[in-house]
Amino acid sequence: MDSLTPPDIVANMVQAGITKSALGPFDLVMIVLLGLELVTGSFALLPLAGLRGRATLGGIVANWSWVFLGNLLGSVLYAVLLVIALTNAGQTEPSGIAARIVQLAEVKTIGYAHFGVAGMLTVFVKAILCNWMVCLGVVMALSSRSTIGRIAGAWMPILVFFAQGFEHSVVNMFIIPAGMMMGAKVSVADWWLWNQIPVTVGNLVGGLVFTGLALYVTYGRASQIQTPASVGVEQPAE
């Protein structure tokens, strides 16, 4: 059959975490299928390898740090290129989607700052909910042997994340700098204090606690008797 049992899925999660901690940063639908690295997915998978004694704390933190840096550099680079494309290299005022990006950059930073502590709590909770869904997408992609099954599995939780307007740290690495380049009234301090830092921490909690550990506690003991060979599915990086 194409679908896998929950213990098999957890076994795949552990193996993916082991692979990540060994291969590092060079190793969601496109990310899943191509074996690329997304730090928010690693928040759920790598600690499971640690729980099995197959990855060290240092290796886990090193992976998260390098992948975070790589995601940040790639996101900002894409933002630069898109801003050039949308504004004729700065010669025209933002309009259409460009104006919407500017608006989003302000909503995602000074919009939360307006509410003070309540705003900080809100962005943190949105980040937890976001990566709960994103990491479920990663897990669902491990639940099938077929390409179409993996795409469908990953797509459903991600659709919920986008529809409900949650906060994803890697998405914001692109949205906020792009908005700043096009005139958003947002400082670098606003970006990191009111979004990037709390969202990253919230994503970590959502991925690690609500997805990775929750599934490991539920099915991890049964998955100990499984091996990647017995599961029979190629291990994606995400």
Secondary structure, 3 states (H helix, E strand, C coil): CCECCHHHHHHHHHHHHHHHHHHHHHCCHHHHHHCCCCHHHHHHHHHHHHHCCCCCHHHHHHHHHHHHHHHHHHHHHHHHHHHHHHHCCCCCCCCCHHHHHHHHHHHCCHHHHCCCHHHHHHHHHHHHHHHHHHHHHHHHHCCECCHHHHHHHHHHHHHHHHHHCCCCHHHHHHHHHHHHHCCCCCCHHHHHHHHHHHHHHHHHHHHHHHHHHHHHHHHHHHHCCCCHHHHCCCCCCC
